[in-house]
Amino acid sequence: MREVAAQFERPALMFSGGKDSIVMVHLAMKAFRPAKFPFPLLHIDTGHNFPEALDFRDQLVEKLGERLIVHKVQDLIDKGIASEDPGPYPSRNRAQIPTLLDAIETYRFDALFGGARRDEEKARAKERIFSFRDDFGQWDPKNQRPELWNLYNGRHQMGENIRVFPISNWTEMDVWQYIMLENIEIPALYFSHERDVVTRMGQLVPVGDAPFGAREGEEPVRRTVRFRTVGDMSCTGMEFSTDAYLDMDLLRFLTCGSVDDGKSTLIGRLLYDSKSIFEDQLEAAESASLSRGDQRMDLALLTDGLRAEREQGITIDVAYRYFATPKRKFIIADCPGHVQYTRNMVTGASTANLALILIDARHGVIEQSRRHSFITSLLRIPHLVVCVNKMDLVDWSQETYEKIRTDFEEFAARFEINDITFIPMSALTGDNVVNRSEKMDWYQGPSLLHHLENVHIAGDRDMIDPRFPVQWVIRPQGDEHHDYRGYGGQVASGVFQVGDEVVALPSGMESKIKSIDIGGVEQQFASPPQSVSIQLETDIDVSRGDMICRPNNQPISGQNIDAMVVWMADQPMVVGKKYTIRHTSNEARCVVKDLRYRMDIETLHRIEDATDLKLNEIGRVSFRMTKPLFFDPYRQCRATGSFIIVDEQTNNTVGAAMIIGETN
């Protein structure tokens, strides 16, 4: 949220009084309190609201003292711009789109926070957190900016608009868990209560005053119910919502493999066996399998979401999928393995804790296997699982498995991969995916799911080197907090404690930490990836883009930087061209000084006479920055050792850079 406030001129937060938007408001309080929000709240009012939700909305806005803009669907209907759905049960859900676009035009909003989540519907599985929209409010799944290392490129042209989904990676259970842990007040609609309802189109629907009364032939009954979602009252059904999983950690992992290695089938198997498939998605996969003449449902269709992917039988873009077991929650970055989609794989790899590399047991270690291993090593993914798939097609041969393992270990010795696990399996039959296989009794290791549930990730972050990039300076405009000056940001690495001596870069001025708070609640410690506000004992010069660290443990400060670069644009990178870079919360201009070599990602040979980097190519590049950056080598800290490269004409993210160190 602080990034949006810093990068955009006229943002707004969409707020309806529902639980997801209430969580969004709570996150805004944590980001900006005790100051006011640097944006208004916006409600697209359908006129079909639950009275309890509207009452709660108004009470919360009054309590917070924030500005609320209400833009009404009815006004657009009266103007002939919007209309209700036809039929006996008219809904105004579709009419919210033209009403929202009208609000954007009226108030000239350039960014809107929304509470949408990727688990709500399959179409959102490929949508980015920063989702750029066209004039019709639509997003193009094939034309999105890469999002790497939680660095977000919000550069935009006049008139462009973006949706921002901070809780995109949350599931509904995560929302309920957060509400419980933070003790957030929400409308009573979400809890058990008595209400008059009717059964309509197979679900319980509330009845109330006109136009929401019972229809002809319907008989209202009194029932104890509660809502999972609160939307258009004319068509919102009631379901029981459980808060089953709490206090579980999250593992983010990516999958990569060659064509026909069975990657999408493996992910489909995990989703299917964990009952994490949308009903409409399951029905579509079954229908598509039958139409293609398959004898059984093709599990790969559960993950290949774009039409081009389904038609070609390949994965093109990164899709984020979610599932959970009683032990852990998971986010899968289902990445394409083809060389022409290297940039997509790098996008998914940049935030992963673990990588799955699939190898077809019939073919062994091939060039794509080596390329995938190189990229996971380049991105410093801490844990690697080599899934030797399709063991059923080699008669469950231990000899075949051992040869593949030996070949891979010999190759991987060239890279810095500290934790490698090998698992023989068959994604098609499910052997060693969820349960241990009876057909491979010679294998004594865990199943894939058991390993994913138990791999230790708590020690993967750098807890030694305290780094705090400042995103936002919090200065309340009121007498109650007249002397408050807080610095908001996310801890990149290390641990900060009240009373610690710190130094602010680039000024070099020193102070001590007076307080650490999250949304006004004081803490004694802050560690990654917490977003906190830090107050210092003395009033020194600190602004957005600066970095707070320890005087005796400072990052490198330099303008000449060597980095490994993955190029992500159609127009090549050439020596001498100028770009903008985003590093932590900082932004600078740069010029490409030298291309030291380009990697042949098929043979892994260095091409030292290369003159440019084309789309999906990787090379070592020297940059000259217009001002010093405060960085660590990428191998030490991913957060402070990475930056994205932005084209100054198009504003597109065109490169991902992993810092090697300072150069002359």
N, C-alpha and C positions, 0 to 999 in steps of 0.2 A: 504493500500500500504506500509506503514511503517512496518507493521508486516511482510509482505513478504520479504521486503528488509533486515529485521533483522534476519529472520529465514532461508533464502535460500542463497546459494552461487552464483548462476548464473541465476537470473531471467531476463525476458525480457517482454516488453509491445508490444502486437500486434497492429500495426498501419497501416491503409490503406488509410487514408484521408477521411473516411466516418464520419458522425456526431457522432456516438457512440464512435468511437476510438478517435475522437478529444476531446470529453468530458473526456475520460480516460486520455488523455495527460494533459488536464486542471486540473484534480484532482491530477495528479502527480506533477504539478507545485505547487499546494496548499500544497502538502505534503512535498516537498523538496526544493523549492526555498527559498533563492537565490542560493542555491547550485545546482550542476548538478544532474541529475537523477542517482541513483546508479544502473542503468540497461540501456541497449540499447533499441531502438525501432526496431521492426521486422515486415516487410511487406512480406506476402506471395503473390507474384505477379502472377496473373493468365495470364497476357498478354492481357486480355480482359477488360482493365480498361477504364474508362472515362478519357479523357485527362485532363479535368478540375480537377478531383480528384487527379491525379498524380502531376499536377502543384501545387495544394494547398499543397499536402504532402511535396513536395520538398521545397517550400517557408517557410512552418512552421518549418521544421527541420532546415533549414539554420538560421531562425530567432532565434530559441531556442539554437542553437549550440549543439544539441544533436547528438548522433551516431545513424545512421539508417543502418540496415542490410536488404538487399533485397534478398529474396530467390525465384527463378523463377520456376514456373510450367513448362515452356518450357524446362528448363534444365533437369527436371525429365522425361519429355516426350521423349526427345532426348536419354536419357539413357534407355528407355523402362520400367521405374519404374512406371510412371503415364500415363494416357491416357484420351483423351476427351470422353465425353458421345457419344454414337453412335446416328445416326438419322440425320434428315435434319437440325436440329438446335442444333449443338453440344455446350455444356456448359463445362466449366472447374471447376465448383464448387466442384465436387467430387474429382478432381485432387488436390485440395488444401490439402487434408488430408495426402496423402503420402509425399507431399512436406513439410508440416509442420513437420511430423515425421522425415524427412531427416534433416531439419534445427535443430531440437532438438538434434539429434545425432551428427551433424556436430559441433555445438557450445556448446554442453553439457549443454543445458538449463535444470534446474531442476524445474522451475516454469514459467508459462506464464500468464500474465494478458490478459484477453479478455473482450470485451464489450457485451457479450451475456446477454440476459435478460430472465427471466422465462415467461414473457408474450408473447414471440415470437412464441413459439410452445409448445404443451402440453407435449412433452417429457421432457422439462426442468423443469416442475413444481415440480419435486422431487429432482432436482440436487442441491447440496450444493454450497456454495460460494467457499470453498476450495474443488475442485473436483479432486480426485485422478484418474489417468488414467493408463491403462495397456499398453503393448507394441504396441498395435494396435490403441492407442489413444482413446479407448472406456472407458466409465464409467459404473459401475455396480450399478443400483439403489437400490439393496438389500444389498450392502456392502459399505456403506459410513460412515464416522465418524460423530458422533453427533456434532452439532454446537450449543453451549449453551452460552447465555449472551454475544454474540459477542466476545467470546474467541475462537481463531482459533488455532488448533493443526497442525502445519506444519512439525512436525518431520517426517523424511523420511529416507529410506535406500538409499545407493549409487545406482544411476541408475533409481530411481523412479522419476516420473514426475507428476506435478499437474497443473491444470488450475485454475486460480483465477478470479472470476467474481464480482468485487466490486459493479457494478450497477445491479446485478442480481435481486434485489427487486424493481428496477425502472420499470415503464412502458414507452411506447413511449412518452406519454404526459409529463411524468416527465422529460424525456430528453429534450424535446422542452421547457419546463418551465425553466429548468436549463440554457439552452442556452440563453433564453431571459433575465433571471435575472442576469446572469453573463456577458451578452453582448459578448458572444463567437463568433468569426468569423468562419463561415463554408463555404464550396464551394457554388457558386451561383446555382448549380444544384438543391439545396433544395428549391429554391425560383422560383417564376413564371418567365419563360423565353420562348422565341420562339425557336422551334427546329423542324427538319424534323422527322416525325414519320410514322410508318405504323401500321396497325392493324394485329396482329399475335396471333393466338390461343386465341382470345377473349380479348386481352389487347393491349394497345398502347405500342409500342417498339421503341426505338430510332434507327435511321439509321445514318451511317457515312461512313468513309472510309473503304475499304476492311480490314478485312473480315466481316464488319458490315453493308454492303450495303443492299439495298432492294433485296429480293429474287424474283424469277420468279413469275409473277402474282401480285406482290405487287406494289402499287403506293404510293410513299411518299407524305405526305401533311404537310404543315406548321401549327403548332399548338402552343398555349401558354400552357405550361405544367410545372410541377415540380415533383421531385422525393421524395418519402418517404425513400427509401433505395437506396444505390449506390453500386452495386455489379458487377457481370459479365455482361458486356454491351450487350452480345448477348441475354440475357433473362431477363433483368431487366425492369419491367413495370413501368408506371407512374400513380400515384394517387394523389389526393388532400389530404394534411395533415393539420388538424385543430389544433389550440392551444386552445381548448375550455375551459379546466379547469385550473385555476391558483389560487394560494394563498389559497389552501385548505390544512388542516392538514391531518395526516395519522393515522388511527386506525388499530392496529394489534390485531386480536382476534383469538382464537382457538375454535374448536368445539370438544366435547367429549360426547360419549353416548354408551349405550350397544348395542349389536346386535339387529337389528330390531327396534331401537328407532327412526329411520328415520333421522339420522344425515346427511348422504350423500344426502338424498332427500332434506333436508332443505337447504344445501349449493347449491345443484343443482338448487333449486327454486330461491335463491338469484341471482345466476349467470345468470339463464335463464331470469328472469324478468328484470335484469339490462342490458341484451343484451351483456354479457361478455363471451360468449361461442365461441370458434373457430369453423368455419364452418365444418371442417373435423371432429372435435370432436362431434358436434351435429349430423352429418350424421352417424357417427359410433355408437352413442348411440341409434339413431332411428333404425338402422339396427340390432343392438344387441337385442333391445327390441322386434322387430318383429320376429327374429329367436328364441327367447325364448317363443313366444306365448303371450306376454304381450298385453293387450288391448290398452294401452297408453304408450308413451315413459317413460321409467324408468329414472327419473331425477338423481337417485343415480349414474348411469353410467357416468354422466358428471364429477364426482369427483373420482371414483374408477379407477385410471389410469393404475395400473399394471394388467397384465393378470390374475395373481393369485387372485387379488382383484375382478375382474369382474366375474371370474369363481365361487368364493366362496361367492360373495355378501357381502364382508366385506372390511374394510379399513386396510391396513397393514402398510404402511409407511406414513410419513408426506408429504402432498402435499401442496404447497403454491399457492393460487389462488388470483386473483386480480379483483376488480371491483370498480366502482366509481359512485357516485351520484352527483348532483349539489352542495351538501353540504360538502362531505368528500370523501377521498380515503381510500380504505380498502385493507389489506392483510389478507387473511384467512389461518390459519394453520389448515388444515383438518387432525385431529389426530386420530389414532386408539384408540378404547376404550377397547380392550381386555387386560386382565392382562398380557399376554405374550408379549405385545408391550408397556409396561409401559415406557420403555426408549424412545420410539418414541414420546409418548405423552409429556414427560418431555422436549424433544428437542423443540417441538413446543411451550410449555408453557413458556420457559425461557425468551422469548422476547415479550410476549403478554401483551397488555394493559387490555384485557378483555377476559373472558372465557364464552362460551355457554355450559351449561350442559343440555342435552336432557333427559327427563323422559317420558316414555310411560305412557299415562294417564290410560291405562288398568291395568298396573302393579304397579304403584306408585314408591316410593323410594325403590330401591333395593341395594344390596351390591355394585354393580358397581357404582351406583350413589354416594354412600358414599365414595368409593375409589377415584372417580374423584374429588369430593369436597375436600378430604384430599390433593390430589396432587396440586390442584389449590391454596389451602391455604399454602401448603409447599413452593410453588414457589412464593408466595406473589403476585399473580395477583390481581391488585387493584379492579377490577370490575367483578361481576359475574351475569350472566343472566341465570335463570332456565327456560328452555323452556318446558312447559308441552305440549307435542306433541300428535298427534292422538286424539284430542278432538272430531273429527267426529265419532270415534268408541265408544265413551261413551255418545253419544247423546248430546254433548256440555254441559255436566253437571257441573254446578257451584259447587255443593256439592263435586264432585270428585276432582275438581281443588283445592278447599279450604282445603280438607283433605291432599292432596299432599303438599300444601304450608305449612300447620302446621307441618307435619311430617318432612319436610326438615328444617324448621326454628329451630325446637327442636334439630335436629342433628347438624346443622351448628353452633349452639351456643357454641359448644366445640372448634371451631376454630376462628382465627382472620380474619373474612371476614367482611369488613366494609360496602360494598355496594352490596346488593343483590336485583335484580329485577326479578319478576315472570311474565311470559307471557304465557297465554293459546293459543294454536295454532293448526293448521293442515298444515304441510308442503306439504302434498299431494294436498290439495285443495287451499292452499295459504292463508287461513284465518289467520289474524293477523301476517302475515309474512311481506308483503309490505304495505298492507292496513288494516285498522280496519275491524274486522269481524262483519257482520250484524247478524250472528247466535249466537253471545255471547254478547248481549247488556248489560248483567250484568257486563261485564268487562269494566272498565273506564280508563284503562292504555293505553300506547302507543303500536303501532305495533312494531315488532322487528326492522325493518329497521329504523323507526323513532327514536327508542332508540339508535341504533348504530350511527345514524347521529348526535345525540345531547348529548351523554354522555360526561361529562367534564373530560378530561385527562390531561390538562395543569398542574394541581397541583400534579400529581403523582410522579414527580421526586423530589429528595432531593436537594433543593436549599439552604440549610442552611450550609452544611459542605463542604467547598471547597476541592476537591481532583483532582489532575492532575498527573496521571501516565505517565512517560516519555517513549515514544516509540522510539524516534530517536533524535540524536544530529546533528543539521544542522550546518555544518562548510564549507562554500564556499571556494573553492580553487582558489582564484583570487584576484587581487588588488582592484577591485571595492568594495568588501565586506570583506576586509582584517580582520576587527575586529568583524565580525558578528559571534555570537555564540547563536543559537536558540535551544530551546527544543520543539520538536514536539510531540504532543499527542492529545488524546481526553479527554475533560473535563468529568470526571466521575460523579461529583456532585458539587453543590454549584456554586458560581459566583466569578470570578476573575476580577480585575479591575487594570488598569495601576496605579502604585503608591502604590499598596497593599504591605504590609510587608508579606514575605513568608519565609518558612523554607524548606530545601531540606532534605529528609530522604533517606538513613540512616545517612548521615554525620552530620545532625543537624545544618548545617551552614545556616545563615539567610541572606536575601537580600531583595531588592524591585523589583517589576515588572517594567522594563524599557519600554517595548512595548509588545503588543499583535498583531499578524498579521495572516491573512489567505491568503496564496498565495501572500505575499508581500503587501497586502492592510491592513493598520493599523486599529485596532479596539480599542475601549475604554474598552469593556467588553467581557468576554467569559463565556458561560454557557453551560450545557449539552444539547445535545450531540455534541457540536461543536468540530471539529478538528482544532487546532490552533498551532501556534508557539509562544512561550513565550521567551523573552529576559530579563535577569536580569541585574541590575545595576552593580553588582560586579561579577567577574569571579570566581565562586565557583565550586567545584567538583560535577557534576551532570552527570549521564549516564543512559542508557536504564535500565528500571526496578526500578529506583528511583521514589519517589513521592514528588511532590510539594504541600504544603498545608499552612494553616495559623499557625503562632506560637502558638496562643491561642486556636486552634481548630485542634488537630492532631488525626489521626486514632490510633487504638491500634497497638502496635508493639510487636510481640511475635512469638515464635517458637512452642509452644504447643497450638494446636488449636482443639476445639470441633466443629464438623459439622454434619449435616444431609446429608447422602450420598445416591444417587440413583445409584445402580450398573448396568453397561451396557455391561458387557462382559460375555462370556460363562465360562471363568475360574474364580472361586470365588475369592473374596477378603478375605484374611486371615490375622490374627494378625501376625506381625513380617515381613511382606513382604514390600519391598521397591518399591516406585514409583516415577515418576516425576510429579510435578503439575505445572499448568500455572494459575497465578493469576494476573489480570490486564495485565501489560506488563512485569511482572516478572516471573521467572522460578526458581524452587528449587526442590531438592530431598527431599523425606520424607519417614518415616517408619510408618506403622500402629501400634500404641501403644495398642489400646484397642477397642473392639467392645462392647459398653455399652449395647445396645439392638438392636434387629431387630423388625421392625413393621410388624405385620400381616395386610397387606393392604386390606384384606377382612373384618376382624373384628375390626381392628385398635387397637388391644391389643399389648402390648410390650412383646417381648420374650427375657428375660434378660439372659438366658443361651445359647444364640446363639453363635456359634463359627466362622461363616463366613457369607458373603453376596453373594448370587448367583444372576444370571441374573435377572434383574427387581425388585430385593428386595431393601428395604429402611431401613436404620439403622442409629443410632447415633454412630459416630466414633471419636476417639481421634488420632491425628497425631502429630508427632514430625518432625519439619522441620530442614533442614540443615542450614538455615539462617532465620533471622526474616522476617516476612511478615508485611505489613502495611495495616490493614484491619479494616472494620467496621462490626458489626453484619449484617447479611443478611436482617433482618427486617428493618434496618435503611437505607441501601444502597445496592441495588442488584449488582451494578457494582463492588464495593470493597468488598462485602461480599460473593462472589462466586469464586470458582475455579474448574478447570477440572483436572482429574487424568489421567495420561498417562502411559501405560505399557512400561517399558524401553526396552523390547525385541522386541515387535511388533510395537511400536510407536502408537498404537491405543488409542483412547480416551475410557477409561474403566469406568469412573465414573464422576458424577456431584455432587459437594459439596456446601452446603449452610451453611455458618459459623454461629455458635451460639455464640461463644466467645472464650476467652482464658481459658486454663485449666492448672492444675498443672502438 
